[in-house]
Amino acid sequence: MTGDSFDPSLVSFEFTRTEDPMQFGIPTITTADDGAGLKWNIRGTGSGYVELRVLYDGQVMPRNSQDSICYIQTLADVTFNNDGWDWIYIPEFIDLLDYSGDTQTGYLDFLNIDDNNKVIEIRSQSELLYNDKTYGFIGTINYLEPSEGMYKIKAKYEDPSMCVFSSLEGYWCRESFWVDPGFTWIGHSNEWDLTLDELNLIEDNHPSDGDQLIGKTNFAEYSAGEWVGADFTLEAGKGYIYYNSADTAKYISFDYIPSFSTQTNSSGRLSAKSQSLRNGSDIWEYDASQFADNMAIVAEIAELENPEDYTIGAFVGDECRGMGKVVKDGKMMISVAGKSGETVSFRLHNEYTGEFIPLETEVRYSNRLGSLKSPLIITGSSITGVSEITTDGNDGESYYDLSGRKVEGNISTGVYVVKTVKNGQVIVKKEIKR
């Protein structure tokens, strides 16, 4: 029906999914930008087959003279960061060289439009593809495939909607992995997010105490029969690094269909409702997308009273690179963005008083450090006003501002954290200079 009598506001749509899970993957409809109602865009929240009926003023409009039902297959999209690094899972084979008949550049043309719209680098666990300004793409990655588990990808696009790999694969795609001792790159399918509670419900799974599931900005650890983490969700379409603490390979599964009576995530995919553990995370501002890696640290602060009252920031020099909080028995999980070999220091923040406390311990940036069973012990805290810790430092007095930066030269009016070293003992206290 077209012409003067056509009213786009009277058009509506009905979808019925034709395969399990019946509650998932129902598409959404948006009108064309011109508002004429003659063209409609269908976007799925997941891949799969659905029945589509078009109605006008409540009446079903036939597709043709015999059938009023249209069967459609929606795509599932894997999105990646348009300005920096991301970890993504590719659920379907993508040949980078053989696309539209062009065996020289192919899909890479889409990945290298111009200086402001391009993929800069792609890494698998064993290979690399780099976009050189002079020579173009250099490296050994010729295709992307699920068997690689995940890829680290660095991109720069003015339009975030361009940062999408579309797939016809659905919830039936790969949800299990064999992981060798040590680190294995894996991924989660592009259908739905899983919370820690849902991960703990998966029966066909064989993690060991000390195993870790490391994401781009957070991580979880398996301990005493359950996964433990702060603000951790296994995100749809994202990549992860699995740390197998055992000395033999094992089978890991994410094969679980959650309840869909809750909410959708930021990508429009359905996810079960999770309880947020977030508190004070706005204190530590940092941009993890500018770094390819995430260091997973499990730590315990020596002589710290009421550790749940604190969050911790990780720094390289004066630049904040990550944060952490208590997750279990006083242990803190800290995610740190950075590069191998950098020196990482730490600062505490009291969520109640607002105080920042510089800490003594420094570590070298690597893949991971510590576990819930054997955490990294961080020393140098003073929370109750005075705390004494043995040190090899020289006698003297140092002043720090409330962001934990050491103050050199004359001390002006303000509030400071003062660290006094005398005869091998450290006294840290808050002081107001008037």
C-alpha positions in Angstrom: 0.0 0.0 0.0 1.5 3.3 -1.1 0.3 6.7 -2.2 -1.5 9.5 -0.3 -3.4 7.1 1.8 -0.3 5.4 3.2 0.4 6.2 6.9 3.8 4.9 8.1 2.6 5.1 11.8 0.1 2.3 11.1 2.8 -0.1 10.1 3.8 -2.7 12.7 5.7 -6.0 12.8 5.5 -9.4 14.5 8.4 -11.8 15.0 8.4 -15.4 16.0 11.6 -17.3 16.6 11.6 -20.7 15.0 14.4 -22.3 17.0 15.6 -22.6 20.6 16.1 -20.6 22.7 12.7 -19.2 21.7 13.1 -16.1 23.9 16.4 -15.0 22.3 17.4 -13.2 19.1 14.1 -11.4 18.4 15.0 -8.6 15.9 14.3 -4.9 16.2 12.9 -2.7 13.5 13.9 0.9 12.7 12.5 3.1 9.9 14.5 4.6 7.2 15.9 8.1 7.9 13.5 9.7 5.4 10.5 8.7 7.5 8.5 7.8 4.5 7.9 4.3 5.8 8.8 2.6 2.5 12.0 1.2 3.7 12.7 -0.5 7.0 15.9 -1.8 8.6 15.9 -5.1 10.5 18.6 -5.6 13.1 18.9 -8.8 15.1 20.0 -9.1 18.7 21.5 -12.4 17.7 21.7 -14.7 14.7 19.1 -17.3 13.7 15.8 -17.8 11.8 12.6 -15.9 12.7 9.2 -15.5 11.1 8.2 -12.0 10.1 4.7 -10.7 9.7 4.0 -7.2 8.5 0.8 -5.5 9.7 -1.0 -2.3 8.5 -3.6 -0.9 10.9 -3.7 -4.2 12.7 -4.2 -6.3 9.5 -1.6 -8.8 8.3 -0.2 -7.7 4.9 0.5 -10.7 2.6 3.9 -11.1 1.1 2.3 -12.4 -2.0 -1.0 -14.0 -2.9 -0.2 -17.2 -1.1 1.8 -16.4 1.9 1.7 -13.7 4.6 4.9 -15.0 6.4 8.5 -14.0 5.6 11.3 -16.2 6.9 14.4 -14.2 7.6 17.9 -15.0 9.0 19.5 -12.3 11.1 23.2 -11.7 11.5 25.1 -11.5 14.8 27.6 -8.8 15.0 31.0 -8.8 16.7 32.0 -5.2 17.3 35.4 -3.8 18.2 36.8 -0.6 19.6 37.0 2.2 17.0 39.9 4.0 18.8 42.5 1.7 20.4 42.8 -1.9 21.3 40.1 -4.6 21.8 40.0 -8.3 22.4 37.4 -10.0 20.1 36.2 -13.5 19.2 35.5 -14.4 15.6 32.8 -17.0 15.4 33.1 -17.5 11.6 35.9 -18.0 9.2 37.0 -14.8 7.4 39.5 -14.9 4.6 41.3 -11.6 4.5 42.8 -12.1 1.1 40.1 -13.7 -1.0 37.1 -11.3 -0.9 35.1 -10.1 -3.9 37.4 -12.0 -6.2 40.5 -9.9 -5.3 43.3 -12.1 -4.2 45.8 -9.3 -3.6 44.0 -7.0 -1.1 40.5 -8.4 -0.6 38.9 -7.8 2.8 42.0 -5.8 3.8 40.6 -2.9 1.8 37.8 -2.5 4.3 40.5 -2.6 7.1 42.5 0.1 5.5 40.3 2.8 4.0 42.5 5.8 4.9 44.6 7.2 7.7 41.6 8.0 9.8 39.7 4.7 9.1 41.8 1.6 9.4 42.9 -1.4 11.4 46.4 -0.8 12.7 47.3 -4.2 14.1 45.9 -7.7 14.6 47.5 -10.3 16.9 46.7 -13.9 17.5 48.5 -16.0 20.1 51.2 -16.9 17.7 51.0 -14.5 14.7 50.9 -10.8 13.8 49.5 -8.6 11.1 50.7 -5.0 11.1 49.5 -2.1 8.9 52.6 -0.2 7.9 52.2 3.3 6.6 54.5 2.7 3.7 54.2 -1.0 2.8 50.6 -1.7 3.9 49.8 -4.9 5.8 52.8 -7.0 6.8 52.6 -10.3 8.7 51.4 -13.9 8.6 47.7 -13.6 9.5 45.8 -14.3 6.2 42.4 -15.2 7.8 40.5 -15.0 11.0 38.9 -18.1 12.4 37.3 -19.5 15.6 40.0 -22.0 16.3 42.4 -19.2 17.2 40.2 -18.4 20.1 40.6 -14.6 20.0 42.4 -11.8 18.4 43.8 -8.6 19.8 42.9 -5.8 17.4 43.9 -2.1 17.3 41.8 0.1 15.1 41.1 3.8 14.3 37.8 4.6 12.7 35.8 7.9 12.8 32.5 6.0 12.6 32.2 3.3 15.3 29.5 1.5 13.2 32.2 0.5 10.8 33.9 -1.6 13.5 31.8 -4.8 12.9 32.4 -8.3 11.8 29.0 -9.9 10.9 28.4 -13.6 11.3 25.6 -16.0 10.3 26.8 -18.3 13.1 24.6 -18.4 16.2 24.5 -19.8 19.7 25.5 -23.2 18.3 29.0 -21.9 17.5 32.1 -22.9 19.5 31.5 -22.7 23.3 34.3 -25.1 24.5 38.0 -25.2 24.4 40.9 -27.4 25.3 43.4 -25.3 27.2 47.1 -26.3 27.7 49.0 -25.6 30.9 49.8 -21.9 31.1 48.1 -19.4 28.8 45.6 -20.1 26.0 43.7 -17.5 24.0 40.0 -18.3 23.9 36.8 -16.4 23.1 33.1 -16.2 24.0 30.5 -16.6 21.3 28.6 -13.6 19.9 25.3 -14.4 21.5 24.9 -13.5 25.2 26.8 -12.3 28.2 27.3 -14.6 31.2 27.7 -13.5 34.8 29.9 -15.2 37.4 26.9 -16.9 38.9 26.0 -18.3 35.5 29.6 -19.5 34.9 29.4 -21.3 38.2 26.3 -23.2 37.1 28.0 -24.8 34.1 28.3 -28.5 34.9 30.4 -29.7 31.9 33.4 -27.7 33.1 36.7 -28.7 34.7 38.6 -25.7 36.1 41.1 -26.0 38.9 41.9 -23.8 41.9 44.1 -21.0 40.7 42.8 -21.0 37.1 42.2 -17.4 35.8 39.9 -16.1 33.1 41.5 -12.8 32.0 39.6 -10.2 29.9 40.7 -6.9 28.4 39.8 -4.9 31.5 39.1 -7.4 34.3 39.5 -11.0 35.3 38.2 -13.8 37.5 39.8 -16.7 39.4 38.5 -20.2 40.2 38.7 -20.8 43.9 37.1 -23.4 46.3 34.6 -24.5 43.6 33.5 -21.2 42.2 34.6 -18.3 40.0 35.5 -15.1 41.9 35.9 -11.6 40.5 35.0 -8.0 40.8 32.6 -6.5 38.1 33.4 -9.5 35.9 31.1 -10.6 33.1 31.9 -12.9 30.3 31.0 -10.6 27.4 29.5 -11.8 24.1 31.9 -11.5 21.2 34.9 -10.7 23.3 38.3 -12.5 23.7 39.9 -13.8 26.8 43.1 -15.4 28.0 42.7 -18.6 30.0 45.4 -19.4 32.6 45.5 -23.1 33.3 47.2 -23.6 36.7 47.3 -27.4 36.3 50.2 -29.3 34.6 47.9 -31.0 32.1 45.4 -29.8 29.4 41.8 -29.5 30.3 38.3 -29.0 28.8 36.6 -25.6 29.4 33.0 -25.0 28.4 30.8 -21.8 28.3 27.8 -23.8 27.1 25.0 -22.2 29.1 21.7 -20.6 28.1 20.7 -18.0 30.7 17.3 -16.7 31.5 16.2 -13.9 29.2 13.6 -12.2 31.4 16.0 -9.5 32.5 17.8 -6.9 30.4 19.9 -6.2 27.3 23.5 -5.2 27.3 25.0 -2.1 25.6 25.3 -4.0 22.3 21.6 -4.9 22.3 22.3 -8.5 23.1 20.4 -10.2 25.9 22.1 -10.8 29.1 21.1 -12.0 32.6 20.9 -9.3 35.2 24.1 -9.0 37.3 24.7 -7.3 40.6 27.3 -4.5 40.4 30.1 -4.6 42.9 31.4 -1.3 41.6 32.3 1.3 44.2 34.8 4.1 43.8 35.9 3.1 40.3 35.4 6.7 39.1 38.3 7.7 41.4 40.8 5.9 39.1 40.6 7.3 35.6 42.5 5.5 32.9 42.2 4.4 29.3 42.9 0.7 28.9 42.1 0.9 25.1 45.5 2.5 24.5 47.3 -0.7 25.5 47.1 -4.2 24.1 47.5 -6.1 27.4 45.9 -6.6 30.8 48.0 -7.7 33.8 46.0 -9.7 36.3 47.2 -9.1 39.9 45.8 -10.7 43.1 47.2 -8.9 46.1 46.8 -8.4 49.8 47.8 -5.2 51.6 50.0 -5.9 54.6 48.6 -4.7 58.0 45.5 -3.1 56.3 42.5 -2.8 58.6 39.1 -3.1 57.0 40.4 -3.6 53.4 36.8 -3.6 52.0 36.8 0.2 52.7 39.5 0.8 50.1 40.1 0.6 46.4 43.6 0.5 44.9 45.0 2.2 41.8 47.9 1.0 39.7 50.3 3.5 38.2 53.2 3.6 35.8 55.0 6.8 36.8 52.2 9.3 37.5 49.8 7.8 35.0 47.0 5.7 36.3 46.8 2.3 34.4 44.2 0.3 36.4 42.3 -0.3 39.6 41.2 -3.0 41.9 39.1 -3.8 45.0 38.5 -6.5 47.6 36.8 -9.6 46.3 37.3 -12.3 49.0 39.0 -12.6 52.4 40.8 -9.3 52.1 42.3 -10.2 48.7 42.2 -7.5 46.0 41.9 -8.2 42.2 43.7 -5.5 40.2 43.6 -5.1 36.4 46.5 -3.1 34.9 46.8 -1.9 31.3 50.4 -1.6 30.1 53.5 -2.9 28.3 55.9 -5.7 29.3 58.8 -4.5 31.5 57.1 -1.3 32.8 57.4 -0.6 36.5 54.0 -0.6 38.3 53.4 1.1 41.6 50.2 1.3 43.8 48.1 3.8 45.7 45.2 3.2 48.1 42.1 5.2 48.3 39.8 5.2 51.4 36.3 5.3 50.1 35.0 6.9 53.3 37.6 9.5 54.1 38.8 10.3 50.6 42.5 9.8 51.6 45.1 8.6 49.1 47.9 6.5 50.5 51.1 5.8 48.5 52.4 2.2 48.8 56.0 0.9 48.8 55.8 -2.2 46.6 56.7 -2.0 42.9 56.4 -4.8 40.3 57.4 -5.4 36.7 54.6 -5.6 34.2 53.9 -9.1 33.0 50.9 -11.4 32.3 49.8 -12.0 35.8 51.0 -12.0 39.4 49.6 -13.6 42.5 46.5 -15.7 43.2 43.8 -16.0 45.8 45.8 -18.8 47.4 49.2 -17.0 47.2 48.6 -13.3 46.7 51.2 -10.6 46.1 51.9 -8.9 49.4 51.9 -5.1 49.0 53.5 -3.2 51.9 53.7 0.4 53.0 50.1 1.2 53.9 49.0 3.4 56.8 45.3 3.6 57.3 44.6 4.1 61.0 47.0 7.1 61.2 50.3 5.4 62.1 51.7 2.1 60.9 55.2 0.8 61.3 56.8 -1.4 58.6 60.4 -2.5 58.4 62.3 -1.0 55.5 65.8 -0.5 54.1 65.1 3.1 53.2 67.3 6.0 54.4 66.2 8.1 57.3 64.2 11.2 56.3 60.8 12.7 55.6 58.8 12.7 52.4 55.6 14.5 51.5 53.0 13.3 49.0 49.8 15.0 47.8 46.4 13.2 48.1 46.9 11.7 44.6 50.0 9.9 45.9 52.5 12.1 44.0 55.7 13.0 45.8 56.1 16.7 46.5 59.6 18.1 46.0 60.9 21.5 47.2 59.0 23.9 49.5 55.8 22.5 51.0 52.9 25.0 50.5 49.6 25.2 52.4 47.5 22.1 52.0 46.8 18.5 53.1 49.6 15.9 52.6 50.5 12.3 53.4 53.8 12.4 55.3 56.2 9.4 55.3 58.9 9.5 58.0 61.7 6.9 58.0 63.8 6.6 61.2 66.0 3.7 62.3 64.5 1.3 59.7 60.9 2.1 60.7 58.3 3.9 58.5 55.6 6.1 59.9 52.9 7.3 57.5 50.3 9.9 58.6 48.1 12.7 57.3 49.2 16.2 57.9 47.7 19.7 57.3 50.1 22.5 56.4 48.8 25.9 57.3 
